[in-house]
Amino acid sequence: MASVEEEAPQAAGAHKRTVVIAIDGSKQAEQAVDWYAKFLHKPDNLVYLVHAPEGPNVEMSKGMNLNEGEIQKMVQKERKETEKIRNKFEEKLKAHNMNGQIKTVYNKPGEAIVTAALDVRADMVVMGTRGMGTIRRTLLGSVSDYVVHHAHCPVIVCRQ
């Protein structure tokens, strides 16, 4: 089950459209926010920036013989990175004068984005793509492919 941390919206009131924008530490996520702000954003839209940290994978690390201290270091590193991402995107919300909030959701990224979009009754999802090669995408899967095929609403994938 995914857990969610969220902040209060910057401004309360009625809104026309609810939009989820997937974010992470990538340049593509920043470009997706900027693209949305430039081409689609309306002042009465409510924007949720959804971050799903991939975090240390304890199952995978079992074979690495990591002790509790090393696992805690991995968790702390992920927390710092999450805070850095939140701060960067809070500034983007302000810079683009968007009414919104940042949601951090702990689950597999594709599932987290789809669930968050459903939870907030999103009218659309906007996300970037890292442009993985065919072999890597086939082996690992693509978050954007997952969201496109499982979201309940339209999904815009911004290619840069």
Secondary structure as the mmCIF struct_conf table of DSSP 4:
data_model
#
loop_
_struct_conf.conf_type_id
_struct_conf.id
_struct_conf.beg_label_comp_id
_struct_conf.beg_label_asym_id
_struct_conf.beg_label_seq_id
_struct_conf.end_label_comp_id
_struct_conf.end_label_asym_id
_struct_conf.end_label_seq_id
STRN STRN1 SER A 3 GLU A 6
BEND BEND1 GLN A 10 ALA A 11
BEND BEND2 GLY A 13 GLY A 13
BEND BEND3 LYS A 16 LYS A 16
STRN STRN2 THR A 18 ILE A 23
BEND BEND4 GLY A 25 SER A 26
HELX_RH_AL_P HELX_RH_AL_P1 LYS A 27 PHE A 39
TURN_TY1_P TURN_TY1_P1 LEU A 40 LEU A 40
TURN_TY1_P TURN_TY1_P2 PRO A 43 ASP A 44
STRN STRN3 LEU A 46 HIS A 51
HELX_RH_AL_P HELX_RH_AL_P2 VAL A 58 SER A 61
HELX_RH_3T_P HELX_RH_3T_P1 LYS A 62 MET A 64
TURN_TY1_P TURN_TY1_P3 ASN A 65 ASN A 65
HELX_RH_AL_P HELX_RH_AL_P3 GLU A 68 ALA A 95
TURN_TY1_P TURN_TY1_P4 HIS A 96 ASN A 97
STRN STRN4 GLY A 100 TYR A 106
BEND BEND5 ASN A 107 ASN A 107
HELX_RH_AL_P HELX_RH_AL_P4 PRO A 109 ASP A 119
TURN_TY1_P TURN_TY1_P5 VAL A 120 ARG A 121
BEND BEND6 ASP A 123 ASP A 123
STRN STRN5 MET A 124 GLY A 128
HELX_RH_AL_P HELX_RH_AL_P5 THR A 134 LEU A 140
HELX_RH_AL_P HELX_RH_AL_P6 VAL A 143 HIS A 150
BEND BEND7 HIS A 152 CYS A 153
STRN STRN6 VAL A 155 CYS A 158
#
